[in-house]
Amino acid sequence: MNQYLIPANSKKSRLIVGFFTPRDLVVGLIGGLLTLVMLVAFNNPPFWLLLIAIMPLSISVILLFPVPNYHNVMQLLLNIFDYAVGRKKYYWKGWCVRDDANE
């Protein structure tokens, strides 16, 4: 009988540094670069302008924050969007899928 043992971290080995996908790195780099450009462009800014300048980095950090059962917040939001728009249909298959009367 062929029974294979799959390590729990087999998907993490395909990620960059064990956590990031290429899309995650692009989002993080764009947020960091926009923040850096805005901080350099504003010379001695007032507090409210400083908050606006660090907004791209803070948004990208929130998007890349890990969520249980999903890769990160960005993936969760993409799945919710795909479901709401109807591009992807999710079929429920739980433990009682075979208890249907149609069998």
C-alpha positions as CSV (number, residue, x, y, z in Angstrom):
1,M,0.0,0.0,0.0
2,N,1.4,3.4,-1.0
3,Q,1.1,5.8,1.9
4,Y,3.2,8.9,1.7
5,L,4.0,11.1,4.6
6,I,3.7,14.7,3.6
7,P,5.6,17.2,5.8
8,A,3.4,19.9,7.3
9,N,5.7,22.7,5.9
10,S,5.8,21.4,2.3
11,K,4.0,24.5,0.9
12,K,6.3,26.8,2.9
13,S,9.3,25.5,1.1
14,R,7.9,26.9,-2.2
15,L,7.7,30.4,-0.7
16,I,10.4,33.1,-0.7
17,V,12.0,33.1,2.8
18,G,9.3,30.6,3.8
19,F,6.6,33.2,3.8
20,F,6.4,35.5,0.8
21,T,5.1,34.9,-2.7
22,P,6.4,37.1,-5.6
23,R,3.1,39.1,-5.4
24,D,3.7,39.7,-1.7
25,L,7.2,41.0,-2.4
26,V,5.9,43.3,-5.2
27,V,3.2,44.8,-2.9
28,G,5.7,45.2,0.0
29,L,8.3,46.8,-2.3
30,I,5.9,49.2,-3.9
31,G,4.5,50.3,-0.5
32,G,8.0,50.8,0.9
33,L,9.3,52.7,-2.2
34,L,6.2,55.0,-2.2
35,T,6.7,55.7,1.5
36,L,10.4,56.4,1.0
37,V,9.7,58.7,-1.9
38,M,7.0,60.6,0.0
39,L,9.2,61.0,3.1
40,V,12.1,62.3,1.0
41,A,9.8,64.6,-1.0
42,F,8.3,66.2,2.2
43,N,11.0,68.2,4.0
44,N,10.1,68.5,7.7
45,P,6.4,67.8,7.2
46,P,3.6,68.5,9.7
47,F,2.2,65.5,11.6
48,W,-0.8,65.0,9.3
49,L,1.4,64.9,6.2
50,L,3.7,62.5,7.9
51,L,0.7,60.2,8.4
52,I,-0.2,60.4,4.8
53,A,3.4,59.7,3.8
54,I,3.6,56.4,5.8
55,M,0.1,55.2,4.6
56,P,1.4,53.1,1.7
57,L,3.8,51.1,3.9
58,S,1.2,50.6,6.6
59,I,-1.4,49.4,4.0
60,S,1.1,47.0,2.5
61,V,2.0,45.6,5.9
62,I,-1.6,45.1,6.8
63,L,-2.2,43.3,3.5
64,L,0.8,41.0,4.1
65,F,-0.2,40.2,7.7
66,P,-0.9,36.4,8.1
67,V,-4.4,35.2,8.8
68,P,-5.4,31.7,10.0
69,N,-6.5,29.4,7.2
70,Y,-5.3,31.9,4.6
71,H,-1.8,33.0,3.4
72,N,-2.4,36.6,4.3
73,V,-5.0,39.4,4.4
74,M,-4.6,40.1,0.7
75,Q,-5.4,36.5,-0.2
76,L,-8.4,36.5,2.1
77,L,-9.7,39.7,0.4
78,L,-9.1,38.3,-3.1
79,N,-11.1,35.1,-2.2
80,I,-13.9,37.2,-0.8
81,F,-13.9,39.4,-3.9
82,D,-13.9,36.3,-6.2
83,Y,-16.8,34.8,-4.3
84,A,-18.8,38.1,-4.2
85,V,-18.4,38.8,-8.0
86,G,-19.2,35.2,-8.8
87,R,-16.0,34.3,-10.6
88,K,-15.5,31.4,-8.4
89,K,-18.0,29.0,-6.9
90,Y,-17.4,27.2,-3.7
91,Y,-19.1,23.9,-3.1
92,W,-19.5,22.7,0.4
93,K,-18.3,19.1,1.0
94,G,-18.3,18.4,4.7
95,W,-18.2,15.3,6.7
96,C,-21.9,14.5,6.0
97,V,-21.6,14.8,2.2
98,R,-22.4,11.1,1.8
99,D,-25.5,11.3,4.0
100,D,-27.5,12.7,1.2
101,A,-30.8,11.0,0.3
102,N,-30.0,11.0,-3.4
103,E,-27.4,8.3,-3.1
